[in-house]
Amino acid sequence: MAIRLPPVHALSAFEAAARHGSFAIAAEELCITPSAFSHRIRLLEEFVGERLFVRDGRSVSLTEFGRRYLDVVRDALRSLADFPLPYKHTQAQPRLKVTVPPTFARYLFLPHLHEFMALQPDVTIETYLSVPLYDMSLSETDVEVRFGAGKYPDLVTEKLFEEPVFPVASPAYLKKIGGIDKPADLKKAQLLRSALEPWQSWFEAAGLDWPEPSTGLRFDDLGLLLEAVRHGYGIALARGHFASEMIKKGEMVPLFDIKLATPQHAYYLVYERNARDRPEVAALLEWMKSRFKSQRLM
């Protein structure tokens, strides 16, 4: 019969908070963000089905159940810590957890990551993919890249770059439909859809009083959207940095000179206020700003 055990990282957070009487100090000791620390405590409280702490402003104190549970937790953690390990004296490497949107990771982050690794060879990078259409929370991430308007309450936000958006099509598809000369000619094309890049704002910039397309192929991954264009399924709105290589190779061509570039179409670095206190986080932030803020499209 399988035994259901509480997560060890939540137990260590519980013990540290009980010892310090403060979530903030305990989070600093464990080198995680306050929001990540609170997530661990909530996870443990949900596991045991009881409140562990009474919160009073910035200080916390144990509940009656929490005091009894702490004795058990400390005994368990002490047993784990005292068990002899062959490599116990090996120095731990600094770790960085970075969360990025899938297409940003594929086209921008991964191709240049070797530069940061050469600058900081002792730092271990853990990369996670965010899902842009769903809940965005730093959770246990140190640095996150987000696309949007840059308005994230209680978090530090630094703009990397604005991302121009414009229609693209494959040469074969344009030949198939008889070419496109002006925005109104899009009425004879199949417009590929994505909730990540709706057409409405671009229509307005192009002077078209058209509703958002409601039929046709839809892709909620921008990489798949570009692949659909490359394979001749229709015309889509593309972000400049992602489409640039395919345009250079002649696999797709930009249409018109109408580009949508606003603060609502930009990539931002997002992190907790105290994250920069860790040297490896500060180094990553400076590298990303240097690498991507200076990047220019063709």
Salt bridges, closest charged atoms under 4 A:
GLU15 OE1 - ARG19 NH2 2.83
GLU15 OE2 - ARG74 NE 3.47
GLU29 OE2 - ARG19 NH2 2.97
GLU29 OE1 - HIS20 NE2 2.55
GLU45 OE1 - ARG55 NH2 3.60
GLU64 OE1 - ARG67 NH2 2.80
GLU64 OE2 - ARG68 NE 3.89
ASP75 OD1 - ARG78 NH1 3.12
GLU115 OE2 - HIS112 ND1 3.58
GLU115 OE2 - ARG291 NH2 2.46
GLU126 OE2 - ARG95 NH1 2.76
GLU140 OE2 - HIS9 NE2 3.77
GLU140 OE1 - ARG40 NH2 3.45
ASP142 OD1 - ARG278 NH1 2.66
GLU144 OE2 - ARG146 NE 3.22
GLU158 OE2 - ARG276 NH2 3.33
GLU158 OE1 - LYS289 NZ 2.82
GLU162 OE2 - LYS159 NZ 3.04
GLU163 OE1 - HIS241 ND1 2.40
ASP185 OD1 - LYS182 NZ 3.10
GLU197 OE1 - ARG239 NE 2.84
GLU197 OE2 - HIS265 NE2 2.78
ASP220 OD2 - ARG218 NH2 2.87
ASP221 OD2 - ARG106 NH1 3.96
GLU227 OE1 - ARG230 NH2 2.73
GLU227 OE1 - HIS231 NE2 3.69
GLU245 OE2 - LYS248 NZ 3.77
GLU280 OE2 - ARG278 NH2 3.02
GLU286 OE2 - ARG276 NH2 2.88
GLU286 OE2 - LYS289 NZ 3.22
